Amino acid sequence: MSNTQALPMLEPETVPCCPPMTERALTSEEAVRTAAMFKALGDPVRLRLFSLVASHEGGEACVCDISDVGVSQPTVSHHLKKLKEAGLLSSERRGTWVYYRVEPSVLAAMGQLLRTTGA
């Protein structure tokens, strides 16, 4: 008999999803989610990592390809974790490497949030 048990999959804690800010005021819940997203992107290293993943060929990047951002590997891991917690990145382990991607829906939601209602 095995004592192992499957662990539940973790979902990002926040998902950016709001109407354009010029359309209506954000609800309290929407404001909390949106603030978490902007807070995560408010750090220059995180913004650079997000940009590296988003612009990487094939739409995903191995951590081995994006780690050279001027900070130590543990710091890179910390920043990637914060981006995942904000719902901006998802990841998948393949062997010894972790691959990160920005889901198209995240980029669409970010663009939607900042566009004007007439556009």
PyMOL commands that set and color helices and strands:
alter all, ss='L'
color gray80, all
select helices_A, chain A and resi 28-41+44-55+57-59+63-66+73-85+104-114
alter helices_A, ss='H'
color red, helices_A
select strands_A, chain A and resi 60-62+90-94+97-101
alter strands_A, ss='S'
color yellow, strands_A
deselect
rebuild
show_as cartoon
